[in-house]
Amino acid sequence: MHHIITVYNDMFDHMDGVMQALAKKKTQGKEDLFFAVKLARQKLSKYYTEVTPTTGMLLTSAHILDPFRKLRSFRKWDTGMDINPEDETSYTTQFQKAFLKYVENEYCGKHRRVPVNKLETVQNSNFVPSATASRSYQ
């Protein structure tokens, strides 16, 4: 499940690349292939837009918790769009904040044994900021 975001984006990127390569081709076979890829992309887009905020948060959380991925994919998206990953509007910052808010509200808020005192960020790394537990509960 933690690969789904990467899989979706890889599929979109591949289809966009194929459509770009076929856009100027005028043989019937190439035009048919372009049309088929365009329809496949529309169908993939339909599935992607049906991801609800709840399932989207689940997919994002699984992606961020994956020891290999962490925030790499989001930083890659930001870099590809020439956005600083540290900027407030970046995917990296938005997903990081949403994830931490979810953890704080849904996990820490329901499991009072680990109250969150402050959030620490590790600059320029692939680590998600960690919640620091208070000394009395460590």
N, C-alpha and C positions, 0 to 999 in steps of 0.2 A: 504494500500500500504506500510505503514511503517513496516509491519511485513514480507515482502517478503524475505528479506535477511535471517532472522531467519528461516522462513519456508523452504527455499531451503537447508540451512545447517542442519536443523533437519531431512529433508528427506534423504539427503546424509548420515548423521550419522546413521539413522535407517537402511537404506539399507546396509551400510557397516557392521553394527552389525549383521544383518540377514545373510548376505553372509559369514561372519566369523564363525558364529555358524553352518552354514550348510556345510561349506567347507569340513569337514572330514566325513560327513554322506554319506553312500553308498546305502541307499534304493532308489528305483526309484522315489518315491514321493518327497523325500528330494532333490534329484538331479534335478527333474523338477522344484521345487520351487526355488532352487538356480539359475537355468537358467532363470526363469521368473524374479526374482529380478535383476539379472545381466542385462537383457535387459531393464527393467524399469529404472535402474540406468543410462544406456547408453542414453536412451531417455531424462531423466531429465538433464543429462550433455549436451546434444545437445541444449535443450532449454536454459540452463544456459549460454552456450557459445554464444548464439545469442543475449545476452544483449549487446547493443551497448554502447560506451562511454557516449552518451547522456542519454539513458535510465538508464544506470548504475549510472550516477551522480544523476538522479532524484530519483532512489531507495535509494541511499546512503543518499541523502539530507533528504528524508522523514524519513529514519531510524534515522538519527542523530537528527532531529527536534522532534521526538517522545519524550514527556517528561519522559517516563519510560525508554526507551532504551539508549538514548544518545550514548555514546561510549562503553557501556557495552559489546555488542556482539563482537566488534573488540578487546577489551581487553581480552575477553574470548578466542578468536582464538589465540591471541599472547601467552597467558599463556599456552594454550594447546600445542603449538609448542615450548614452553620454550624460548620465545622471550620476552625481556623486552618491555612493551608497550611504554616506553619513547624512545626507540631506533629509529633511523631514518628509518630503514627498516621495522618497525612493521606496521601491518595493521592499528593500532590506529593512528599512526603518519601520514601515507600516506593518509588515508581517511580524517583525520582532516585537513591536509594541502590542499588537493584537494577541500574540502568543503569551507574552508575559502577563497581560491583563487577564487572559483566560486562566492561566495557572494560578494567579493570585486570587481571582474571584471564585473559580470553580474547585480548585484543589486546596489551596491554603485556607480559603474561607470556610471550607467544610471540614478540614482536618487541622484543628487548632494546635496540634502538637508542633507544627512548623510555621510559626508566624514569620512574615517577611518584614525585615527592618528596612532594608535598602536594596536596590538593585545595582550590581556592579557590572560594568561593561568592559570587555576586553577589546581594545581598539585594534582594528586591522587584523582580525583573526577570524577563524571559522567557528568560534565558540559563541553560543547563545549566552547573553548575560545571565549570571546565576543569582538566585535568591539567597541572601545570607540569613541564616537562622540566628535567632537571638541566643546569647551564651547560655541562658538558663534552660534552653531546650536541647542543646547539643549533646 
